[in-house]
């Protein structure tokens, strides 16, 4: 049996390149309403922004390189799922995103359909707003 007691990470970052950093910022900050917790520019040719959830030890990072950052979404089932127990909050987010031109898309896996809403970000990566308290 393996002992993992020596794994003591205190934070996790999910990082993704983009060629549409400005659009990504608008989508995640103004559309979804995530909090910008950091940003940088001109770091060895990279610009970037980090978004986090309040009181969480994980965050998203999006970077753009001066030479380009090709990054097509791999499949329609690569998801970033937000578990949100308040349906009114989900409806408000969906309205903001719709006002920005982002409409719901049918999920690849129908599991996400009953209690969730699926939206594509500007790069085509899918976000699910799941109306549950989580797992």
Secondary structure, 3 states (H helix, E strand, C coil): CCCCCCCCCCCEEEEEECCCHHHHHHHHHHHCCCEEEEEEEEECCEEEEEEECCCCCEEEEEEEECCCCCCCCCCCCCEEEEECCCHHHHHHHHHHHHHCCCCECCCCCHHHCCCEEEEECCCCCEEEEECCCCC
